[in-house]
Amino acid sequence: LGLATGETSLGVYRNLIRIHKEEGLDFSKVTTFNLDEYVGLPLTHKESYHYFMHENLFKHINIDPRNVYIPDGMVKDISAYCEWYEKKIKEVGGIDLQILGIGRDGHIGFNEPGSSLGSRTRIKTLSKETIEDNARFFWGVDNVPRTAITMGIQTIIEAKLLILLASGKKKAETVKLTVEGPVSSMVPASIIQFHPKAAIVIDQEAASLLTREYSIWGEGEEIYLRL
């Protein structure tokens, strides 16, 4: 499993925990790889993605900690570490299902606008918009880390199945550009148009600017689009 952080993914994790507890969903043989992590944050920092994942998913299910991989933002040799991370993904046969969120500027992971569509796991500088969006978690813009380790766009697109999550009216323009605009490095999420098995799960507000007809599943608040 390829996992994401952020508010949109919380509903997914709550449901996985519920199914595990109520229906016995077994995670004992599951291996997970997270998309990204801030550089310079200790694993125990409350805004680190290590902390987020353990608090919101891992400590509630029966996953083997040895099978959990989250980028380590405290490593000294980031380049070597990123190569190792890519190697581990390949060793397990690749990612079967990758869950993605999307930023207002179209970033996936921390692949900001302008990122190479052929990129691999590496260190990235965060955009001004991403820093501003995340300032609420760090008590101000000045405290937001400026760099992060992230899976690359090519790494992400090699997953066998992609599911992108988005909600809210402020994501509507980004969703439209991702789904109906040209594939461009300036909208990194648009690369999912090239994926043979990609789906988008969005609410009515996030879908409000879409103009084409799609195969749609679900009723009520959620909409499922098959690209």
C-alpha positions as CSV (number, residue, x, y, z in Angstrom):
1,L,0.0,0.0,0.0
2,G,1.1,3.5,-0.8
3,L,-0.2,5.9,1.8
4,A,-0.8,9.7,2.1
5,T,-1.3,12.1,5.0
6,G,-3.5,15.1,5.3
7,E,-7.1,15.7,6.3
8,T,-8.6,14.1,3.2
9,S,-7.0,10.7,4.1
10,L,-8.3,10.6,7.6
11,G,-11.7,9.3,6.5
12,V,-10.0,6.4,4.7
13,Y,-8.0,5.5,7.8
14,R,-11.0,5.7,10.1
15,N,-12.9,3.3,7.9
16,L,-9.9,0.9,7.7
17,I,-9.7,0.9,11.5
18,R,-13.4,0.2,11.8
19,I,-13.3,-2.7,9.3
20,H,-10.3,-4.1,11.1
21,K,-12.0,-4.0,14.5
22,E,-15.5,-5.0,13.4
23,E,-14.8,-7.4,10.5
24,G,-11.3,-8.6,11.2
25,L,-9.5,-7.0,8.3
26,D,-6.0,-8.4,8.6
27,F,-2.9,-6.1,8.1
28,S,-0.3,-8.6,9.4
29,K,1.1,-9.2,6.0
30,V,0.6,-5.7,4.5
31,T,3.6,-3.5,3.7
32,T,3.2,0.2,3.5
33,F,5.2,3.1,2.0
34,N,4.3,6.7,2.7
35,L,4.7,9.4,0.1
36,D,6.7,11.9,2.0
37,E,8.1,13.5,5.2
38,Y,9.4,16.9,6.2
39,V,13.2,17.2,6.4
40,G,14.4,18.1,9.9
41,L,11.5,16.9,11.9
42,P,12.2,14.2,14.5
43,L,10.0,11.1,14.2
44,T,8.2,12.0,17.5
45,H,7.4,15.6,16.4
46,K,3.6,16.0,16.4
47,E,3.6,17.4,12.9
48,S,5.8,14.7,11.4
49,Y,4.1,12.2,9.1
50,H,5.5,9.4,11.3
51,Y,3.5,10.7,14.2
52,F,0.4,11.3,12.0
53,M,0.4,7.8,10.6
54,H,1.0,6.1,13.9
55,E,-1.7,8.1,15.7
56,N,-4.3,7.9,12.9
57,L,-3.8,4.3,11.6
58,F,-0.9,2.1,12.6
59,K,-1.4,1.9,16.4
60,H,-5.0,0.9,15.8
61,I,-4.3,-2.1,13.5
62,N,-2.3,-5.3,13.5
63,I,0.4,-4.2,11.1
64,D,4.0,-5.4,11.6
65,P,6.2,-2.3,12.3
66,R,8.9,-3.9,10.2
67,N,6.7,-3.6,7.2
68,V,6.0,0.2,7.7
69,Y,8.2,2.5,5.6
70,I,7.9,6.3,6.0
71,P,10.7,8.6,4.8
72,D,13.1,9.6,7.5
73,G,13.6,13.4,7.4
74,M,16.5,13.2,9.9
75,V,18.9,11.1,7.8
76,K,22.3,12.6,7.0
77,D,22.8,11.3,3.5
78,I,19.4,12.1,1.9
79,S,20.5,11.1,-1.6
80,A,21.6,7.6,-0.6
81,Y,18.5,7.3,1.6
82,C,16.2,8.1,-1.3
83,E,17.9,5.5,-3.5
84,W,17.4,3.0,-0.7
85,Y,13.7,3.9,-0.4
86,E,13.2,3.3,-4.2
87,K,15.1,-0.1,-3.8
88,K,12.8,-1.2,-1.0
89,I,9.7,-0.5,-3.1
90,K,11.1,-2.6,-5.9
91,E,12.1,-5.4,-3.6
92,V,8.4,-5.9,-2.5
93,G,7.2,-6.0,-6.1
94,G,6.1,-2.4,-6.3
95,I,3.0,-0.7,-4.9
96,D,-0.3,-2.3,-5.5
97,L,-2.6,0.6,-4.4
98,Q,-1.5,4.2,-4.0
99,I,-3.7,6.6,-2.1
100,L,-3.1,10.3,-3.1
101,G,-4.3,13.6,-1.8
102,I,-3.9,16.7,-3.9
103,G,-2.7,20.2,-3.0
104,R,-4.4,23.4,-4.2
105,D,-1.6,23.9,-6.7
106,G,-1.9,20.3,-8.0
107,H,1.0,18.8,-6.1
108,I,1.0,15.1,-5.2
109,G,3.3,14.0,-2.4
110,F,5.6,17.1,-2.3
111,N,6.0,17.1,-6.1
112,E,5.4,20.8,-6.5
113,P,4.4,22.5,-9.8
114,G,7.4,22.2,-12.2
115,S,8.5,18.8,-10.9
116,S,9.8,16.4,-13.5
117,L,7.2,13.9,-14.5
118,G,10.0,11.3,-14.6
119,S,11.2,12.0,-11.0
120,R,12.1,9.5,-8.3
121,T,12.2,9.8,-4.6
122,R,14.3,12.8,-3.7
123,I,14.4,16.0,-1.6
124,K,12.2,18.9,-2.8
125,T,11.8,22.5,-1.8
126,L,8.3,23.4,-0.8
127,S,6.4,26.0,-2.8
128,K,5.2,29.3,-1.2
129,E,1.6,28.1,-1.5
130,T,2.3,24.8,0.2
131,I,4.2,26.6,3.0
132,E,1.3,29.0,3.5
133,D,-1.3,26.1,3.5
134,N,0.7,24.2,6.1
135,A,1.4,27.2,8.3
136,R,-1.6,26.5,10.5
137,F,0.0,23.3,11.7
138,F,3.3,25.0,12.6
139,W,2.1,28.1,14.4
140,G,3.1,30.4,11.5
141,V,4.8,30.4,8.2
142,D,8.3,30.9,9.7
143,N,8.1,27.5,11.4
144,V,7.2,25.4,8.4
145,P,10.0,23.2,7.1
146,R,11.2,24.4,3.7
147,T,12.2,21.0,2.3
148,A,10.8,17.4,2.3
149,I,11.6,13.9,1.1
150,T,9.0,12.8,-1.4
151,M,8.3,9.9,-3.7
152,G,8.8,11.1,-7.3
153,I,6.0,11.4,-9.9
154,Q,7.4,8.4,-11.8
155,T,7.5,6.4,-8.6
156,I,3.9,7.2,-7.9
157,I,2.6,6.5,-11.4
158,E,4.2,3.0,-11.3
159,A,1.6,1.8,-8.7
160,K,-0.8,-0.7,-10.1
161,L,-3.8,1.3,-9.0
162,L,-4.1,5.0,-8.1
163,I,-6.9,6.5,-6.0
164,L,-6.9,10.3,-5.7
165,L,-8.9,12.0,-2.9
166,A,-10.2,15.6,-2.9
167,S,-12.9,17.5,-1.1
168,G,-14.1,21.0,-0.9
169,K,-14.8,23.9,-3.2
170,K,-11.2,25.2,-2.9
171,K,-10.0,22.1,-4.7
172,A,-12.5,22.4,-7.6
173,E,-10.2,24.3,-9.9
174,T,-7.4,21.9,-9.2
175,V,-9.5,18.9,-9.8
176,K,-10.7,20.3,-13.1
177,L,-7.1,21.0,-14.2
178,T,-6.0,17.5,-13.1
179,V,-8.8,15.7,-14.9
180,E,-9.7,17.9,-17.9
181,G,-6.6,20.0,-18.5
182,P,-3.5,19.0,-20.4
183,V,-1.0,16.7,-18.7
184,S,1.7,19.1,-17.4
185,S,4.5,19.3,-14.9
186,M,2.8,22.5,-13.7
187,V,-0.1,20.4,-12.5
188,P,1.7,17.3,-11.2
189,A,-1.5,15.4,-10.4
190,S,-2.5,15.6,-14.1
191,I,-0.1,12.6,-14.7
192,I,-2.9,10.3,-13.5
193,Q,-4.6,10.8,-16.9
194,F,-1.9,8.5,-18.3
195,H,-2.5,5.8,-15.7
196,P,-4.6,2.7,-16.9
197,K,-6.2,2.2,-13.5
198,A,-6.8,5.5,-11.8
199,A,-9.9,6.7,-9.9
200,I,-10.8,9.9,-8.2
201,V,-13.0,10.1,-5.1
202,I,-14.3,13.6,-4.6
203,D,-17.3,15.4,-3.1
204,Q,-19.9,17.5,-5.0
205,E,-18.0,20.7,-4.3
206,A,-14.7,19.4,-5.6
207,A,-16.5,18.2,-8.7
208,S,-18.4,21.4,-9.3
209,L,-16.3,22.7,-12.2
210,L,-16.0,19.5,-14.2
211,T,-17.7,19.7,-17.6
212,R,-17.3,16.3,-19.2
213,E,-19.3,13.1,-18.7
214,Y,-17.7,10.4,-16.5
215,S,-18.5,6.9,-15.3
216,I,-19.8,7.7,-11.8
217,W,-20.4,5.4,-8.8
218,G,-21.9,6.2,-5.4
219,E,-24.7,8.3,-4.1
220,G,-24.9,11.3,-1.8
221,E,-21.8,13.3,-0.9
222,E,-19.1,11.2,-2.6
223,I,-18.5,10.8,-6.3
224,Y,-16.3,8.2,-7.9
225,L,-14.8,9.0,-11.3
226,R,-13.0,6.4,-13.4
227,L,-10.5,8.0,-15.8
